[in-house]
Amino acid sequence: MLSSRLRLVPATVRLIHCLICSSSRSFMDLKALLSSLNDFASLSFAESWDNVGLLVEPSPPHTVNTLFLTNDLTEEVMEEALQKKADLILSYHPPIFRPMKRITWKTWKERLVIRALENRVGIYSPHTAYDAAPQGVNNWLAKGLGVCTSRPIHASRAPDCPTEGTHRVEFSVAHTQDLDKVFSAVKGIAGVSVTSFSARTDDEEQTRLSLNCTQQALMQVVAFLSQHRQYYQKTEILSLEKPLLLHTGMGRLCTLDESVSLATMIEQIKRHLKLSHVRLALGVGKTLESPVKVVAVCAGSGSSVLQGTEADLYLTDGLPWWRSG
């Protein structure tokens, strides 16, 4: 049986709706504004392949009085931004994605950069950082489904480990009289932090050392231990991973408190998004009366994010793709 898939498509020509917003202050320094934007959705949330952040920066200092918002920065949108005296354009999709070897008047993306710099207008793109954020695009889409519980399909990880280093090495010191010697030796290796604790093994009280190591320091620690096997026993080497972040990540898997028909769900989504039309691809054997309990959401095509995810309905804005269920 195939599940159904819903694609978001405006009924009119896809001309981007832009908003102008002004700070409560008369102006804001660009760096301060960028810090505020990062507080809302850290750029570390973005996918590794994405090109996010400040893409075009006028020479400093640069103050922002008018911030211009758009989904896609085209030449027509750039013209409107200049007419509105924008100082910074926040474009959801990055207008610069692949590296540029030259900046000429030949292509429209190059012309965007030229016009931005000539008019001292910055360009900032959050893209997948806003998709992954706890109060970002995917979370907003999920709110249109009704009462449900949701979780990220691919959870984001914290930018850093809670402790220093990439690995942890733990071992017991074989003899108490060797403890100071071993402790001093490993503590002298750059990139290693050492702690000790007591542990009972086989009804015997032992002292274990715990070393947090960088990748480079790990090799030196292993070399030391291999050369002094008489000093230690019961060794463990652990890889330290960055912790998962709650409510943060790509896509949302939403389980409704109560099942509804596909037709009802479509109407709920249209009301939430204020759209008169959406595009629907019905799975084989499905009808508008088929029940919907689980919805997979992705603010994008979903071709990678939704791969392998079981759901009754897939809500995306990309081209249709099918999956056997």
C-alpha positions in Angstrom: 0.0 0.0 0.0 1.3 3.5 -0.8 0.9 6.5 1.5 -0.3 9.8 0.3 1.8 12.8 -0.3 0.9 16.5 -0.1 2.9 19.3 -1.8 2.4 23.0 -1.0 1.8 25.0 -4.1 0.3 28.6 -4.2 -2.5 28.9 -6.6 -1.0 32.0 -8.2 2.3 32.5 -10.0 5.0 31.9 -7.5 6.0 35.5 -6.9 7.5 35.8 -3.5 5.7 37.8 -0.8 8.0 40.2 1.0 7.6 41.8 4.3 9.3 44.9 5.7 9.9 45.0 9.4 11.6 47.6 11.5 13.2 47.3 14.9 11.6 49.1 17.8 14.9 51.1 17.7 15.6 53.5 14.9 18.6 51.5 13.9 20.7 48.4 14.9 24.3 47.6 14.3 24.7 44.7 11.8 26.7 42.6 14.2 24.2 43.0 17.0 21.4 42.1 14.6 23.2 39.0 13.4 23.7 38.0 17.0 20.0 38.3 17.6 19.2 36.2 14.5 21.6 33.5 15.7 19.9 33.5 19.1 16.6 32.7 17.4 18.1 29.9 15.3 21.8 29.1 15.6 23.5 28.6 12.3 25.0 25.4 13.7 21.5 23.9 13.2 22.0 24.1 9.4 22.8 21.1 7.3 26.5 20.7 6.4 25.8 21.1 2.7 23.9 24.4 3.1 25.3 27.9 2.6 23.9 30.0 5.5 24.6 33.1 7.4 25.8 36.5 6.1 26.5 36.1 2.4 27.1 39.7 1.4 28.5 42.2 3.9 28.9 46.0 3.2 32.1 47.5 4.5 31.8 48.1 8.3 30.4 49.9 10.1 27.0 49.0 8.8 23.7 49.9 10.6 20.4 48.4 9.8 17.2 50.5 9.9 15.1 48.4 7.5 15.2 44.6 7.3 13.6 43.2 4.2 12.3 39.6 4.4 11.8 37.3 1.4 11.6 33.6 0.5 13.8 33.9 -2.6 15.9 36.8 -3.6 15.4 37.5 -7.3 16.3 40.6 -9.3 12.7 41.8 -9.1 12.8 41.3 -5.3 16.1 43.1 -5.1 14.6 46.1 -6.9 11.7 46.2 -4.4 14.2 46.0 -1.5 16.2 48.9 -2.9 13.0 51.0 -3.4 12.2 50.3 0.3 15.6 51.5 1.3 16.5 48.1 2.9 19.8 47.8 4.7 19.7 44.0 5.1 17.8 41.4 3.1 17.0 38.2 4.9 16.4 35.6 2.2 15.2 32.2 3.4 16.8 30.4 0.4 20.5 31.4 -0.1 20.9 33.3 -3.4 24.6 32.3 -3.4 25.0 28.6 -3.1 27.8 27.4 -5.3 31.2 29.2 -5.3 31.5 32.2 -7.7 34.7 32.5 -9.7 34.0 36.0 -10.8 31.5 38.9 -10.1 30.4 40.3 -13.5 27.1 41.5 -15.0 26.7 38.2 -16.9 24.5 36.2 -14.6 21.6 37.3 -12.4 23.2 36.0 -9.2 26.3 37.9 -9.9 24.2 41.0 -10.6 22.5 40.5 -7.2 25.9 40.7 -5.4 26.9 43.8 -7.4 23.7 45.7 -6.7 23.8 44.8 -3.0 27.4 46.0 -2.6 26.8 49.2 -4.7 23.8 50.1 -2.5 25.4 48.9 0.8 22.8 46.2 1.4 23.7 43.0 3.3 22.3 39.6 2.4 21.6 37.0 5.0 20.2 33.5 4.6 19.2 31.1 7.4 17.6 28.3 5.3 18.0 24.9 7.0 18.9 26.6 10.3 15.3 27.9 10.4 14.0 24.5 9.3 15.6 22.8 12.3 15.0 25.4 14.9 12.6 24.5 17.7 10.3 27.4 16.7 11.3 27.2 13.0 9.6 26.3 9.7 9.0 22.6 10.3 7.5 23.3 13.8 5.2 25.9 12.3 4.0 23.5 9.6 3.3 20.9 12.3 1.0 23.3 14.1 -1.4 23.1 11.2 -2.0 19.4 11.7 -4.1 19.6 14.9 -3.4 18.2 18.3 -0.4 15.9 18.0 2.9 15.0 19.5 5.9 15.6 17.3 9.6 14.9 17.2 12.4 15.8 14.7 13.0 13.1 12.1 16.7 13.7 12.2 17.6 15.4 15.5 20.3 18.1 15.5 23.4 17.7 17.7 24.9 20.4 19.9 27.8 22.3 18.3 30.2 21.0 20.9 30.7 18.1 23.3 29.9 18.9 26.9 33.4 18.0 27.8 36.8 18.7 26.2 38.2 16.1 23.8 36.8 13.6 21.3 37.5 10.4 23.2 37.6 9.1 26.7 40.0 6.4 27.9 39.4 4.7 31.2 41.6 2.1 32.9 42.5 0.7 36.3 45.9 1.2 37.7 47.3 -2.3 38.5 49.2 -1.3 41.6 48.6 1.6 44.0 52.3 2.4 44.2 52.3 3.1 40.4 49.4 5.6 40.6 51.4 8.8 40.9 53.8 7.7 38.1 51.0 6.9 35.7 48.9 10.0 36.6 51.9 12.3 36.0 52.8 10.6 32.7 49.3 10.9 31.1 48.7 14.4 32.6 51.8 15.6 30.8 50.4 14.8 27.4 49.0 17.9 25.7 45.2 17.7 25.0 44.5 15.3 28.0 42.5 16.1 31.1 42.7 13.5 33.9 40.4 12.5 36.7 40.5 9.6 39.1 37.8 7.6 40.9 37.4 4.5 43.0 35.7 1.4 41.7 35.1 -2.0 43.0 36.0 -4.9 40.6 35.8 -8.5 41.6 35.4 -7.5 45.3 38.6 -5.5 45.0 38.8 -1.7 45.5 40.7 -0.2 42.6 41.6 3.3 41.3 40.5 4.0 37.8 41.8 6.9 35.7 39.5 8.7 33.2 41.2 10.6 30.4 39.4 13.0 28.1 41.6 13.2 25.0 41.8 15.0 21.7 42.2 12.8 18.6 45.9 13.6 18.5 46.4 13.0 22.2 44.6 9.7 22.0 47.4 8.3 19.9 50.0 9.3 22.4 47.9 7.8 25.3 47.6 4.5 23.5 51.3 4.5 22.7 52.1 5.1 26.4 49.8 2.3 27.5 51.1 -0.1 25.0 54.7 0.5 26.2 53.7 0.2 29.9 51.3 -2.8 30.1 52.4 -3.6 33.6 50.8 -0.4 34.9 47.1 -0.8 33.9 44.3 -3.2 33.3 40.6 -3.3 32.2 40.9 -0.5 29.6 38.0 1.1 27.7 38.2 3.7 24.9 35.0 5.6 24.2 34.1 8.0 21.4 32.5 11.2 22.7 29.5 12.3 20.7 27.9 15.7 20.7 24.6 15.4 22.6 21.2 15.5 20.7 19.2 18.7 21.1 15.6 18.5 22.2 12.9 19.6 19.7 15.6 20.6 17.2 16.4 19.0 13.8 15.2 18.3 10.3 11.6 17.3 9.6 8.9 16.4 12.1 7.2 13.1 12.6 3.7 14.0 14.0 1.3 11.5 15.7 -2.2 12.9 15.9 -4.1 12.3 19.2 -7.0 11.2 17.0 -7.1 10.0 13.4 -8.9 12.1 10.8 -9.8 11.6 7.2 -7.3 12.7 4.5 -9.9 15.2 3.3 -10.2 16.8 6.8 -6.4 17.0 7.1 -6.1 18.7 3.8 -8.6 21.4 4.8 -6.8 21.9 8.1 -3.5 22.4 6.3 -5.0 24.8 3.8 -6.5 26.9 6.6 -3.2 27.0 8.5 -1.2 28.0 5.4 -3.9 30.3 4.1 -3.8 28.5 0.7 -6.7 27.9 -1.6 -5.1 25.0 -3.3 -2.5 22.3 -2.5 -1.2 19.5 -4.7 -2.1 15.9 -3.6 -0.6 12.6 -4.8 -2.8 9.7 -3.6 -1.1 6.4 -2.7 -2.4 3.3 -4.4 -5.6 2.2 -2.7 -6.0 5.4 -0.8 -9.0 7.8 -1.0 -9.9 11.1 0.5 -11.6 9.2 3.3 -8.5 7.2 4.2 -7.5 7.7 7.9 -4.5 9.8 8.8 -2.8 9.2 12.1 0.9 9.9 11.4 2.2 12.8 9.3 5.8 13.3 8.2 6.6 17.0 7.6 9.6 18.4 5.8 10.1 22.1 4.7 11.8 21.0 1.5 11.6 18.2 -1.0 12.1 15.6 1.7 13.9 13.2 -0.6 16.6 12.6 2.0 15.0 13.6 5.2 11.8 11.5 4.7 13.6 8.5 3.3 12.7 5.4 5.3 10.1 7.2 7.4 6.8 5.5 7.8 3.7 7.8 7.8 0.2 8.0 6.5 0.8 11.4 4.9 3.9 13.3 3.8 3.8 17.1 3.8 6.5 18.7 1.7 7.1 21.4 -0.8 9.1 19.4 -3.3 8.3 17.2 -6.3 6.4 14.0 -5.7 8.2 10.8 -4.8 6.7 7.4 -4.0 7.5 4.8 -1.4 6.0 1.4 -0.9 4.5 1.0 2.5 
